Amino acid sequence: MFVRIVKMSFDPSKIEEFLENFNEKKESIRNFDGCRFLELYRDKTNPNIFFTYSYWEAEADLENYRQSDLFKDIWAKTKPLFNGKPEAWSVDKVASLE
């Protein structure tokens, strides 16, 4: 399993549109085959910046999601809302304390 972190910066006037779309699609993303966890974060100092944080069983699962109609629909609605280039990282969890 690995973690996917995506940083997105939005035009301030487009944030509500992004949040509405995310809220409509979040269950579908979380229930996509191979996705084990999904969270959305908002930066405390710059409210235009959001992060998604998700756990995936395998890189093939993430790639299947990225090639899916679900992702293509989400991306088509999200991409025009950005005010900066999104950044993404796939990372392996080294330690976790609860």
Gaussian input, Z-matrix of N, CA and C with variables (Angstrom, degrees):
# hf/3-21g

backbone

0 1
 N
 C     1     B1
 C     2     B2     1     A1
 N     3     B3     2     A2     1     D1
 C     4     B4     3     A3     2     D2
 C     5     B5     4     A4     3     D3
 N     6     B6     5     A5     4     D4
 C     7     B7     6     A6     5     D5
 C     8     B8     7     A7     6     D6
 N     9     B9     8     A8     7     D7
 C    10    B10     9     A9     8     D8
 C    11    B11    10    A10     9     D9
 N    12    B12    11    A11    10    D10
 C    13    B13    12    A12    11    D11
 C    14    B14    13    A13    12    D12
 N    15    B15    14    A14    13    D13
 C    16    B16    15    A15    14    D14
 C    17    B17    16    A16    15    D15
 N    18    B18    17    A17    16    D16
 C    19    B19    18    A18    17    D17
 C    20    B20    19    A19    18    D18
 N    21    B21    20    A20    19    D19
 C    22    B22    21    A21    20    D20
 C    23    B23    22    A22    21    D21
 N    24    B24    23    A23    22    D22
 C    25    B25    24    A24    23    D23
 C    26    B26    25    A25    24    D24
 N    27    B27    26    A26    25    D25
 C    28    B28    27    A27    26    D26
 C    29    B29    28    A28    27    D27
 N    30    B30    29    A29    28    D28
 C    31    B31    30    A30    29    D29
 C    32    B32    31    A31    30    D30
 N    33    B33    32    A32    31    D31
 C    34    B34    33    A33    32    D32
 C    35    B35    34    A34    33    D33
 N    36    B36    35    A35    34    D34
 C    37    B37    36    A36    35    D35
 C    38    B38    37    A37    36    D36
 N    39    B39    38    A38    37    D37
 C    40    B40    39    A39    38    D38
 C    41    B41    40    A40    39    D39
 N    42    B42    41    A41    40    D40
 C    43    B43    42    A42    41    D41
 C    44    B44    43    A43    42    D42
 N    45    B45    44    A44    43    D43
 C    46    B46    45    A45    44    D44
 C    47    B47    46    A46    45    D45
 N    48    B48    47    A47    46    D46
 C    49    B49    48    A48    47    D47
 C    50    B50    49    A49    48    D48
 N    51    B51    50    A50    49    D49
 C    52    B52    51    A51    50    D50
 C    53    B53    52    A52    51    D51
 N    54    B54    53    A53    52    D52
 C    55    B55    54    A54    53    D53
 C    56    B56    55    A55    54    D54
 N    57    B57    56    A56    55    D55
 C    58    B58    57    A57    56    D56
 C    59    B59    58    A58    57    D57
 N    60    B60    59    A59    58    D58
 C    61    B61    60    A60    59    D59
 C    62    B62    61    A61    60    D60
 N    63    B63    62    A62    61    D61
 C    64    B64    63    A63    62    D62
 C    65    B65    64    A64    63    D63
 N    66    B66    65    A65    64    D64
 C    67    B67    66    A66    65    D65
 C    68    B68    67    A67    66    D66
 N    69    B69    68    A68    67    D67
 C    70    B70    69    A69    68    D68
 C    71    B71    70    A70    69    D69
 N    72    B72    71    A71    70    D70
 C    73    B73    72    A72    71    D71
 C    74    B74    73    A73    72    D72
 N    75    B75    74    A74    73    D73
 C    76    B76    75    A75    74    D74
 C    77    B77    76    A76    75    D75
 N    78    B78    77    A77    76    D76
 C    79    B79    78    A78    77    D77
 C    80    B80    79    A79    78    D78
 N    81    B81    80    A80    79    D79
 C    82    B82    81    A81    80    D80
 C    83    B83    82    A82    81    D81
 N    84    B84    83    A83    82    D82
 C    85    B85    84    A84    83    D83
 C    86    B86    85    A85    84    D84
 N    87    B87    86    A86    85    D85
 C    88    B88    87    A87    86    D86
 C    89    B89    88    A88    87    D87
 N    90    B90    89    A89    88    D88
 C    91    B91    90    A90    89    D89
 C    92    B92    91    A91    90    D90
 N    93    B93    92    A92    91    D91
 C    94    B94    93    A93    92    D92
 C    95    B95    94    A94    93    D93
 N    96    B96    95    A95    94    D94
 C    97    B97    96    A96    95    D95
 C    98    B98    97    A97    96    D96
 N    99    B99    98    A98    97    D97
 C   100   B100    99    A99    98    D98
 C   101   B101   100   A100    99    D99
 N   102   B102   101   A101   100   D100
 C   103   B103   102   A102   101   D101
 C   104   B104   103   A103   102   D102
 N   105   B105   104   A104   103   D103
 C   106   B106   105   A105   104   D104
 C   107   B107   106   A106   105   D105
 N   108   B108   107   A107   106   D106
 C   109   B109   108   A108   107   D107
 C   110   B110   109   A109   108   D108
 N   111   B111   110   A110   109   D109
 C   112   B112   111   A111   110   D110
 C   113   B113   112   A112   111   D111
 N   114   B114   113   A113   112   D112
 C   115   B115   114   A114   113   D113
 C   116   B116   115   A115   114   D114
 N   117   B117   116   A116   115   D115
 C   118   B118   117   A117   116   D116
 C   119   B119   118   A118   117   D117
 N   120   B120   119   A119   118   D118
 C   121   B121   120   A120   119   D119
 C   122   B122   121   A121   120   D120
 N   123   B123   122   A122   121   D121
 C   124   B124   123   A123   122   D122
 C   125   B125   124   A124   123   D123
 N   126   B126   125   A125   124   D124
 C   127   B127   126   A126   125   D125
 C   128   B128   127   A127   126   D126
 N   129   B129   128   A128   127   D127
 C   130   B130   129   A129   128   D128
 C   131   B131   130   A130   129   D129
 N   132   B132   131   A131   130   D130
 C   133   B133   132   A132   131   D131
 C   134   B134   133   A133   132   D132
 N   135   B135   134   A134   133   D133
 C   136   B136   135   A135   134   D134
 C   137   B137   136   A136   135   D135
 N   138   B138   137   A137   136   D136
 C   139   B139   138   A138   137   D137
 C   140   B140   139   A139   138   D138
 N   141   B141   140   A140   139   D139
 C   142   B142   141   A141   140   D140
 C   143   B143   142   A142   141   D141
 N   144   B144   143   A143   142   D142
 C   145   B145   144   A144   143   D143
 C   146   B146   145   A145   144   D144
 N   147   B147   146   A146   145   D145
 C   148   B148   147   A147   146   D146
 C   149   B149   148   A148   147   D147
 N   150   B150   149   A149   148   D148
 C   151   B151   150   A150   149   D149
 C   152   B152   151   A151   150   D150
 N   153   B153   152   A152   151   D151
 C   154   B154   153   A153   152   D152
 C   155   B155   154   A154   153   D153
 N   156   B156   155   A155   154   D154
 C   157   B157   156   A156   155   D155
 C   158   B158   157   A157   156   D156
 N   159   B159   158   A158   157   D157
 C   160   B160   159   A159   158   D158
 C   161   B161   160   A160   159   D159
 N   162   B162   161   A161   160   D160
 C   163   B163   162   A162   161   D161
 C   164   B164   163   A163   162   D162
 N   165   B165   164   A164   163   D163
 C   166   B166   165   A165   164   D164
 C   167   B167   166   A166   165   D165
 N   168   B168   167   A167   166   D166
 C   169   B169   168   A168   167   D167
 C   170   B170   169   A169   168   D168
 N   171   B171   170   A170   169   D169
 C   172   B172   171   A171   170   D170
 C   173   B173   172   A172   171   D171
 N   174   B174   173   A173   172   D172
 C   175   B175   174   A174   173   D173
 C   176   B176   175   A175   174   D174
 N   177   B177   176   A176   175   D175
 C   178   B178   177   A177   176   D176
 C   179   B179   178   A178   177   D177
 N   180   B180   179   A179   178   D178
 C   181   B181   180   A180   179   D179
 C   182   B182   181   A181   180   D180
 N   183   B183   182   A182   181   D181
 C   184   B184   183   A183   182   D182
 C   185   B185   184   A184   183   D183
 N   186   B186   185   A185   184   D184
 C   187   B187   186   A186   185   D185
 C   188   B188   187   A187   186   D186
 N   189   B189   188   A188   187   D187
 C   190   B190   189   A189   188   D188
 C   191   B191   190   A190   189   D189
 N   192   B192   191   A191   190   D190
 C   193   B193   192   A192   191   D191
 C   194   B194   193   A193   192   D192
 N   195   B195   194   A194   193   D193
 C   196   B196   195   A195   194   D194
 C   197   B197   196   A196   195   D195
 N   198   B198   197   A197   196   D196
 C   199   B199   198   A198   197   D197
 C   200   B200   199   A199   198   D198
 N   201   B201   200   A200   199   D199
 C   202   B202   201   A201   200   D200
 C   203   B203   202   A202   201   D201
 N   204   B204   203   A203   202   D202
 C   205   B205   204   A204   203   D203
 C   206   B206   205   A205   204   D204
 N   207   B207   206   A206   205   D205
 C   208   B208   207   A207   206   D206
 C   209   B209   208   A208   207   D207
 N   210   B210   209   A209   208   D208
 C   211   B211   210   A210   209   D209
 C   212   B212   211   A211   210   D210
 N   213   B213   212   A212   211   D211
 C   214   B214   213   A213   212   D212
 C   215   B215   214   A214   213   D213
 N   216   B216   215   A215   214   D214
 C   217   B217   216   A216   215   D215
 C   218   B218   217   A217   216   D216
 N   219   B219   218   A218   217   D217
 C   220   B220   219   A219   218   D218
 C   221   B221   220   A220   219   D219
 N   222   B222   221   A221   220   D220
 C   223   B223   222   A222   221   D221
 C   224   B224   223   A223   222   D222
 N   225   B225   224   A224   223   D223
 C   226   B226   225   A225   224   D224
 C   227   B227   226   A226   225   D225
 N   228   B228   227   A227   226   D226
 C   229   B229   228   A228   227   D227
 C   230   B230   229   A229   228   D228
 N   231   B231   230   A230   229   D229
 C   232   B232   231   A231   230   D230
 C   233   B233   232   A232   231   D231
 N   234   B234   233   A233   232   D232
 C   235   B235   234   A234   233   D233
 C   236   B236   235   A235   234   D234
 N   237   B237   236   A236   235   D235
 C   238   B238   237   A237   236   D236
 C   239   B239   238   A238   237   D237
 N   240   B240   239   A239   238   D238
 C   241   B241   240   A240   239   D239
 C   242   B242   241   A241   240   D240
 N   243   B243   242   A242   241   D241
 C   244   B244   243   A243   242   D242
 C   245   B245   244   A244   243   D243
 N   246   B246   245   A245   244   D244
 C   247   B247   246   A246   245   D245
 C   248   B248   247   A247   246   D246
 N   249   B249   248   A248   247   D247
 C   250   B250   249   A249   248   D248
 C   251   B251   250   A250   249   D249
 N   252   B252   251   A251   250   D250
 C   253   B253   252   A252   251   D251
 C   254   B254   253   A253   252   D252
 N   255   B255   254   A254   253   D253
 C   256   B256   255   A255   254   D254
 C   257   B257   256   A256   255   D255
 N   258   B258   257   A257   256   D256
 C   259   B259   258   A258   257   D257
 C   260   B260   259   A259   258   D258
 N   261   B261   260   A260   259   D259
 C   262   B262   261   A261   260   D260
 C   263   B263   262   A262   261   D261
 N   264   B264   263   A263   262   D262
 C   265   B265   264   A264   263   D263
 C   266   B266   265   A265   264   D264
 N   267   B267   266   A266   265   D265
 C   268   B268   267   A267   266   D266
 C   269   B269   268   A268   267   D267
 N   270   B270   269   A269   268   D268
 C   271   B271   270   A270   269   D269
 C   272   B272   271   A271   270   D270
 N   273   B273   272   A272   271   D271
 C   274   B274   273   A273   272   D272
 C   275   B275   274   A274   273   D273
 N   276   B276   275   A275   274   D274
 C   277   B277   276   A276   275   D275
 C   278   B278   277   A277   276   D276
 N   279   B279   278   A278   277   D277
 C   280   B280   279   A279   278   D278
 C   281   B281   280   A280   279   D279
 N   282   B282   281   A281   280   D280
 C   283   B283   282   A282   281   D281
 C   284   B284   283   A283   282   D282
 N   285   B285   284   A284   283   D283
 C   286   B286   285   A285   284   D284
 C   287   B287   286   A286   285   D285
 N   288   B288   287   A287   286   D286
 C   289   B289   288   A288   287   D287
 C   290   B290   289   A289   288   D288
 N   291   B291   290   A290   289   D289
 C   292   B292   291   A291   290   D290
 C   293   B293   292   A292   291   D291

   B1=1.4487
   B2=1.5181
   B3=1.3433
   B4=1.4539
   B5=1.5258
   B6=1.3181
   B7=1.4551
   B8=1.5247
   B9=1.3168
   B10=1.4580
   B11=1.5308
   B12=1.3206
   B13=1.4580
   B14=1.5232
   B15=1.3221
   B16=1.4567
   B17=1.5268
   B18=1.3297
   B19=1.4646
   B20=1.5227
   B21=1.3479
   B22=1.4595
   B23=1.5220
   B24=1.3196
   B25=1.4557
   B26=1.5228
   B27=1.3292
   B28=1.4601
   B29=1.5165
   B30=1.3235
   B31=1.4562
   B32=1.5354
   B33=1.3311
   B34=1.4699
   B35=1.5305
   B36=1.3140
   B37=1.4620
   B38=1.5294
   B39=1.3459
   B40=1.4615
   B41=1.5315
   B42=1.3265
   B43=1.4700
   B44=1.5260
   B45=1.3132
   B46=1.4670
   B47=1.5244
   B48=1.3121
   B49=1.4709
   B50=1.5318
   B51=1.3422
   B52=1.4630
   B53=1.5213
   B54=1.3346
   B55=1.4667
   B56=1.5217
   B57=1.3150
   B58=1.4699
   B59=1.5225
   B60=1.3295
   B61=1.4635
   B62=1.5230
   B63=1.3462
   B64=1.4640
   B65=1.5267
   B66=1.3219
   B67=1.4650
   B68=1.5237
   B69=1.3184
   B70=1.4659
   B71=1.5278
   B72=1.3317
   B73=1.4683
   B74=1.5243
   B75=1.3201
   B76=1.4668
   B77=1.5264
   B78=1.3198
   B79=1.4713
   B80=1.5246
   B81=1.3193
   B82=1.4705
   B83=1.5238
   B84=1.3390
   B85=1.4699
   B86=1.5238
   B87=1.3232
   B88=1.4668
   B89=1.5315
   B90=1.3176
   B91=1.4631
   B92=1.5238
   B93=1.3284
   B94=1.4579
   B95=1.5271
   B96=1.3100
   B97=1.4640
   B98=1.5261
   B99=1.3289
   B100=1.4545
   B101=1.5124
   B102=1.3301
   B103=1.4689
   B104=1.5236
   B105=1.3271
   B106=1.4612
   B107=1.5245
   B108=1.3404
   B109=1.4639
   B110=1.5206
   B111=1.3255
   B112=1.4633
   B113=1.5162
   B114=1.3175
   B115=1.4578
   B116=1.5236
   B117=1.3343
   B118=1.4598
   B119=1.5135
   B120=1.3343
   B121=1.4588
   B122=1.5238
   B123=1.3441
   B124=1.4620
   B125=1.5231
   B126=1.3157
   B127=1.4578
   B128=1.5316
   B129=1.3259
   B130=1.4635
   B131=1.5262
   B132=1.3230
   B133=1.4621
   B134=1.5217
   B135=1.3146
   B136=1.4619
   B137=1.5335
   B138=1.3242
   B139=1.4688
   B140=1.5201
   B141=1.3356
   B142=1.4675
   B143=1.5220
   B144=1.3340
   B145=1.4618
   B146=1.5243
   B147=1.3265
   B148=1.4624
   B149=1.5221
   B150=1.3241
   B151=1.4606
   B152=1.5235
   B153=1.3204
   B154=1.4642
   B155=1.5175
   B156=1.3083
   B157=1.4548
   B158=1.5157
   B159=1.3285
   B160=1.4592
   B161=1.5242
   B162=1.3277
   B163=1.4664
   B164=1.5152
   B165=1.3326
   B166=1.4621
   B167=1.5162
   B168=1.3184
   B169=1.4635
   B170=1.5248
   B171=1.3344
   B172=1.4658
   B173=1.5216
   B174=1.3107
   B175=1.4669
   B176=1.5249
   B177=1.3205
   B178=1.4732
   B179=1.5273
   B180=1.3322
   B181=1.4660
   B182=1.5277
   B183=1.3194
   B184=1.4598
   B185=1.5245
   B186=1.3209
   B187=1.4604
   B188=1.5298
   B189=1.3319
   B190=1.4738
   B191=1.5267
   B192=1.3195
   B193=1.4690
   B194=1.5293
   B195=1.3169
   B196=1.4643
   B197=1.5310
   B198=1.3409
   B199=1.4696
   B200=1.5292
   B201=1.3278
   B202=1.4714
   B203=1.5281
   B204=1.3199
   B205=1.4622
   B206=1.5258
   B207=1.3295
   B208=1.4644
   B209=1.5241
   B210=1.3217
   B211=1.4676
   B212=1.5240
   B213=1.3228
   B214=1.4648
   B215=1.5219
   B216=1.3285
   B217=1.4600
   B218=1.5322
   B219=1.3190
   B220=1.4645
   B221=1.5219
   B222=1.3237
   B223=1.4701
   B224=1.5239
   B225=1.3281
   B226=1.4684
   B227=1.5297
   B228=1.3276
   B229=1.4632
   B230=1.5278
   B231=1.3280
   B232=1.4567
   B233=1.5200
   B234=1.3007
   B235=1.4684
   B236=1.5342
   B237=1.3364
   B238=1.4701
   B239=1.5329
   B240=1.3230
   B241=1.4614
   B242=1.5298
   B243=1.3359
   B244=1.4630
   B245=1.5263
   B246=1.3327
   B247=1.4617
   B248=1.5294
   B249=1.3169
   B250=1.4545
   B251=1.5116
   B252=1.3108
   B253=1.4626
   B254=1.5306
   B255=1.3327
   B256=1.4657
   B257=1.5288
   B258=1.3183
   B259=1.4610
   B260=1.5229
   B261=1.3308
   B262=1.4618
   B263=1.5177
   B264=1.3291
   B265=1.4561
   B266=1.5197
   B267=1.3124
   B268=1.4612
   B269=1.5133
   B270=1.3273
   B271=1.4659
   B272=1.5141
   B273=1.3214
   B274=1.4599
   B275=1.5216
   B276=1.3241
   B277=1.4593
   B278=1.5235
   B279=1.3206
   B280=1.4590
   B281=1.5156
   B282=1.3398
   B283=1.4540
   B284=1.5049
   B285=1.3160
   B286=1.4590
   B287=1.5158
   B288=1.3198
   B289=1.4555
   B290=1.5232
   B291=1.3113
   B292=1.4745
   B293=1.4918
   A1=108.90
   A2=115.95
   A3=119.77
   A4=109.50
   A5=114.94
   A6=122.42
   A7=109.11
   A8=116.27
   A9=122.25
   A10=107.51
   A11=115.75
   A12=122.26
   A13=107.56
   A14=116.15
   A15=120.90
   A16=108.11
   A17=115.14
   A18=122.31
   A19=108.16
   A20=115.33
   A21=120.90
   A22=109.24
   A23=116.70
   A24=122.13
   A25=108.47
   A26=115.57
   A27=120.88
   A28=112.50
   A29=114.33
   A30=120.87
   A31=105.88
   A32=118.31
   A33=119.87
   A34=114.14
   A35=117.32
   A36=120.41
   A37=112.72
   A38=117.35
   A39=121.80
   A40=113.01
   A41=117.74
   A42=121.01
   A43=111.84
   A44=118.00
   A45=119.75
   A46=111.28
   A47=116.68
   A48=120.76
   A49=110.36
   A50=116.02
   A51=119.54
   A52=110.72
   A53=117.08
   A54=120.74
   A55=112.06
   A56=117.06
   A57=120.13
   A58=110.66
   A59=116.90
   A60=120.55
   A61=111.23
   A62=116.35
   A63=119.24
   A64=110.53
   A65=116.63
   A66=119.75
   A67=112.38
   A68=117.06
   A69=120.59
   A70=111.84
   A71=117.42
   A72=121.48
   A73=114.80
   A74=118.94
   A75=121.25
   A76=113.29
   A77=118.17
   A78=119.96
   A79=110.86
   A80=116.48
   A81=120.13
   A82=111.00
   A83=115.99
   A84=119.10
   A85=109.27
   A86=116.65
   A87=121.27
   A88=111.23
   A89=117.03
   A90=120.71
   A91=113.32
   A92=116.82
   A93=119.50
   A94=108.56
   A95=116.59
   A96=121.30
   A97=110.77
   A98=116.40
   A99=122.11
   A100=114.50
   A101=118.22
   A102=120.65
   A103=108.57
   A104=116.36
   A105=121.15
   A106=113.54
   A107=117.24
   A108=119.96
   A109=107.75
   A110=117.01
   A111=120.95
   A112=109.49
   A113=115.78
   A114=121.49
   A115=109.12
   A116=115.01
   A117=122.51
   A118=106.99
   A119=116.43
   A120=122.75
   A121=109.35
   A122=114.61
   A123=121.03
   A124=108.45
   A125=116.58
   A126=121.65
   A127=110.34
   A128=116.01
   A129=120.85
   A130=113.05
   A131=118.18
   A132=120.04
   A133=113.16
   A134=117.84
   A135=121.07
   A136=107.91
   A137=117.64
   A138=120.57
   A139=114.70
   A140=117.96
   A141=121.01
   A142=111.62
   A143=117.48
   A144=121.84
   A145=110.30
   A146=114.36
   A147=122.62
   A148=109.01
   A149=115.42
   A150=122.67
   A151=108.46
   A152=116.48
   A153=119.35
   A154=106.76
   A155=114.62
   A156=123.10
   A157=105.48
   A158=117.37
   A159=120.02
   A160=110.93
   A161=114.69
   A162=122.08
   A163=107.91
   A164=115.77
   A165=121.94
   A166=109.24
   A167=116.24
   A168=121.61
   A169=111.79
   A170=116.24
   A171=121.20
   A172=109.35
   A173=116.04
   A174=120.08
   A175=110.86
   A176=116.80
   A177=119.94
   A178=110.62
   A179=117.76
   A180=120.33
   A181=110.94
   A182=116.64
   A183=120.01
   A184=110.27
   A185=116.88
   A186=120.13
   A187=110.82
   A188=117.35
   A189=120.23
   A190=110.55
   A191=116.49
   A192=120.17
   A193=110.47
   A194=116.67
   A195=120.85
   A196=112.43
   A197=117.60
   A198=122.00
   A199=112.29
   A200=116.82
   A201=121.17
   A202=111.90
   A203=115.02
   A204=120.97
   A205=110.56
   A206=117.04
   A207=121.01
   A208=110.39
   A209=116.98
   A210=120.28
   A211=111.05
   A212=116.61
   A213=119.43
   A214=111.31
   A215=117.04
   A216=121.48
   A217=110.72
   A218=117.13
   A219=121.49
   A220=110.13
   A221=116.55
   A222=120.81
   A223=111.26
   A224=117.14
   A225=120.49
   A226=111.14
   A227=116.79
   A228=120.42
   A229=112.35
   A230=117.28
   A231=121.28
   A232=112.71
   A233=117.55
   A234=121.67
   A235=113.52
   A236=120.04
   A237=119.31
   A238=114.12
   A239=117.08
   A240=120.89
   A241=113.11
   A242=117.27
   A243=121.59
   A244=112.11
   A245=115.19
   A246=120.08
   A247=110.31
   A248=116.33
   A249=123.26
   A250=108.64
   A251=116.21
   A252=120.79
   A253=109.97
   A254=117.92
   A255=119.13
   A256=110.48
   A257=115.27
   A258=121.85
   A259=108.34
   A260=116.90
   A261=120.79
   A262=110.17
   A263=115.00
   A264=122.30
   A265=108.48
   A266=116.58
   A267=123.32
   A268=105.81
   A269=115.64
   A270=120.80
   A271=111.05
   A272=114.98
   A273=121.21
   A274=108.41
   A275=115.80
   A276=120.58
   A277=108.04
   A278=116.76
   A279=121.87
   A280=110.46
   A281=117.69
   A282=121.91
   A283=109.04
   A284=116.56
   A285=122.07
   A286=108.67
   A287=116.44
   A288=122.27
   A289=108.69
   A290=117.19
   A291=120.26
   A292=109.62
   D1=148.04
   D2=177.21
   D3=-141.50
   D4=168.73
   D5=-176.60
   D6=-109.32
   D7=138.58
   D8=175.75
   D9=-116.12
   D10=125.64
   D11=178.40
   D12=-118.75
   D13=127.92
   D14=179.06
   D15=-125.78
   D16=127.36
   D17=177.64
   D18=-103.69
   D19=129.47
   D20=-178.33
   D21=-132.73
   D22=136.94
   D23=176.90
   D24=-118.22
   D25=128.80
   D26=-173.11
   D27=-114.55
   D28=151.10
   D29=168.31
   D30=-60.62
   D31=130.29
   D32=-176.96
   D33=-53.41
   D34=-34.31
   D35=-179.03
   D36=-74.91
   D37=-7.69
   D38=-176.29
   D39=-108.31
   D40=-1.24
   D41=-174.99
   D42=-62.83
   D43=-44.21
   D44=-179.62
   D45=-61.65
   D46=-38.31
   D47=177.71
   D48=-63.34
   D49=-43.28
   D50=176.82
   D51=-60.43
   D52=-48.40
   D53=-177.03
   D54=-62.91
   D55=-38.86
   D56=176.89
   D57=-61.55
   D58=-46.28
   D59=179.68
   D60=-64.48
   D61=-43.61
   D62=179.04
   D63=-60.34
   D64=-45.06
   D65=-178.97
   D66=-64.00
   D67=-33.37
   D68=176.50
   D69=-69.33
   D70=-33.11
   D71=-171.21
   D72=-104.73
   D73=-10.84
   D74=-171.04
   D75=-59.06
   D76=-38.67
   D77=179.24
   D78=-67.20
   D79=-37.70
   D80=178.60
   D81=-66.75
   D82=-39.73
   D83=177.13
   D84=-63.83
   D85=-50.17
   D86=-176.52
   D87=-61.28
   D88=-33.35
   D89=-177.96
   D90=-91.46
   D91=3.82
   D92=176.65
   D93=-65.87
   D94=142.35
   D95=-177.42
   D96=-53.93
   D97=122.89
   D98=177.97
   D99=98.98
   D100=-17.64
   D101=178.09
   D102=-84.27
   D103=126.02
   D104=-175.86
   D105=-111.59
   D106=-9.78
   D107=-174.45
   D108=-167.08
   D109=142.77
   D110=178.10
   D111=-149.39
   D112=130.41
   D113=173.48
   D114=-138.24
   D115=154.52
   D116=174.72
   D117=-121.25
   D118=131.43
   D119=178.86
   D120=-119.50
   D121=153.52
   D122=174.99
   D123=-124.03
   D124=132.95
   D125=-178.60
   D126=-63.89
   D127=136.94
   D128=-178.37
   D129=-73.38
   D130=-31.92
   D131=-176.73
   D132=-96.94
   D133=-23.14
   D134=177.13
   D135=-130.03
   D136=96.16
   D137=-174.27
   D138=-68.10
   D139=-2.52
   D140=175.66
   D141=-84.16
   D142=-11.27
   D143=-174.91
   D144=-102.79
   D145=130.15
   D146=178.16
   D147=-126.41
   D148=156.28
   D149=176.30
   D150=-131.75
   D151=136.20
   D152=165.67
   D153=-102.22
   D154=145.89
   D155=-176.88
   D156=-134.74
   D157=116.57
   D158=-176.00
   D159=-138.94
   D160=151.03
   D161=175.34
   D162=-106.07
   D163=135.77
   D164=179.59
   D165=-127.62
   D166=141.01
   D167=179.44
   D168=-62.82
   D169=-44.66
   D170=-176.79
   D171=-150.51
   D172=157.56
   D173=178.68
   D174=-60.22
   D175=-32.15
   D176=178.17
   D177=-63.27
   D178=-34.44
   D179=178.14
   D180=-65.53
   D181=-44.53
   D182=177.35
   D183=-62.78
   D184=-42.50
   D185=179.81
   D186=-64.32
   D187=-39.54
   D188=176.34
   D189=-61.75
   D190=-40.32
   D191=176.30
   D192=-62.68
   D193=-45.61
   D194=-177.77
   D195=-65.29
   D196=-21.87
   D197=177.86
   D198=-96.09
   D199=-1.71
   D200=-174.04
   D201=-80.98
   D202=159.64
   D203=174.41
   D204=-62.65
   D205=-34.53
   D206=178.03
   D207=-58.06
   D208=-51.86
   D209=179.95
   D210=-63.27
   D211=-44.14
   D212=-178.57
   D213=-59.74
   D214=-38.31
   D215=177.24
   D216=-66.92
   D217=-47.01
   D218=179.23
   D219=-61.30
   D220=-47.69
   D221=-176.87
   D222=-63.52
   D223=-39.88
   D224=179.92
   D225=-61.95
   D226=-33.04
   D227=179.58
   D228=-85.44
   D229=-26.99
   D230=-175.06
   D231=-88.23
   D232=-42.21
   D233=-173.70
   D234=-53.09
   D235=-43.16
   D236=-179.30
   D237=-67.83
   D238=-11.32
   D239=-176.68
   D240=-88.63
   D241=-12.86
   D242=-177.28
   D243=-68.70
   D244=149.00
   D245=168.98
   D246=-117.34
   D247=11.88
   D248=177.01
   D249=-160.41
   D250=165.62
   D251=-179.51
   D252=-73.33
   D253=128.67
   D254=176.82
   D255=-68.72
   D256=153.20
   D257=177.07
   D258=-124.63
   D259=146.00
   D260=-178.83
   D261=-139.63
   D262=144.26
   D263=177.57
   D264=-134.16
   D265=138.02
   D266=168.25
   D267=-108.17
   D268=121.50
   D269=-174.83
   D270=-130.60
   D271=152.91
   D272=173.16
   D273=-95.82
   D274=135.63
   D275=178.16
   D276=-72.20
   D277=127.47
   D278=-179.87
   D279=-97.81
   D280=-38.58
   D281=179.51
   D282=-150.48
   D283=149.72
   D284=177.16
   D285=-145.81
   D286=124.94
   D287=179.10
   D288=-121.61
   D289=136.37
   D290=178.05
   D291=-126.69

